[in-house]
Amino acid sequence: MRLICSVFPELMPNGIFNWTFSDVVEFLKEHGFQLNHVNASHYYYIGHAEKIMRQVCVPFHSTKSIKPRTMNGIILQSGIPKKEWLYC
């Protein structure tokens, strides 16, 4: 996704409004997060951000977009600055 966003920045015009499960997972993996465990439809990833161990819960709901409030929670849990999420 990072490559797509750098080539076509207009693909993410709505900021946090059009992220899907696969977009979030790809972004987290690019930042060193790994799958820890799965509980029903929630996938838990662990990684380091700002030298602190973080756990991020990502809900899986097919190809539906993740709701903005949920996406804000994922951003906070990850510890990755919001501007990196919004501007790939």
N, C-alpha and C positions, 0 to 999 in steps of 0.2 A: 504494500500500500504506500509506503514511503516513496518509492520510485514513481508511482502513479501520481501522488500528490505533488511531487517536485516537477513532473512534466506537465501535469494538468491541474494547477492549483484550484481551478474553478470547480473541481469535483467535490470539494468539501466546503461549499459556500455557507452552509448553515451551522458551522461550528460543531456543537455537540448534538445536533438534532438528527444526524443521519448515520450514526455508527451502528454496525451490526455486530453480532457475537464474533464472527470471524475477523472483522476489522480490529476489534479490541484485542483479541488473542494474538493476532499478528503483531500489533503494536507492542504488547507486553513482551512477547518473545524477542523482539528486536532490542528491547531494553533489559534483557537478561532474566526475565521471569520464566519460571518453569511450572508445569502442572504439578500440584501437590496431591490433590484428591478431588473426587467428584461425589456430590451428595444430591441425588435426584437430578434436577435440571440446573444445578449450580456447580460451576467449575471454580476451584480454588487454586490460585497461582501464587507462588512465593518468589521473592527476589529482593534485591537490595536497592534502595534509593536513598541518596544522601547518607550513605553508610549505616542505614538502619534496615533491619530485616522487615519486610512488608508482606502481608497476605492480602490478596485481592479476590473478591468474590465476583464472578462474572455469570449472570444468568443466561441460560441458553433457551431461546424461544424461536427456533427455526431461523428464517431469514428476516424476521421482523426487526425494525430499528429499536435500539434500546432507548427508553424514555430519558429525556434530559435530566430529570432528577436522579435517576439511577446512574446515569453517566457521570454526573457530578460526584456521586458517592464513590464510583470506581476511580475517578481521578484523585480524590482525596486519599483513598486507601493506598493507591500506588505510590504516592509521594513524588510523582513526576510532575513538574510544573505544568499548569494548565495550558500555557502558551505552546508547549511542545505537542500537546494533544491536538490543539486547534490548528496549528500550522504545520503539522507533520514534520 
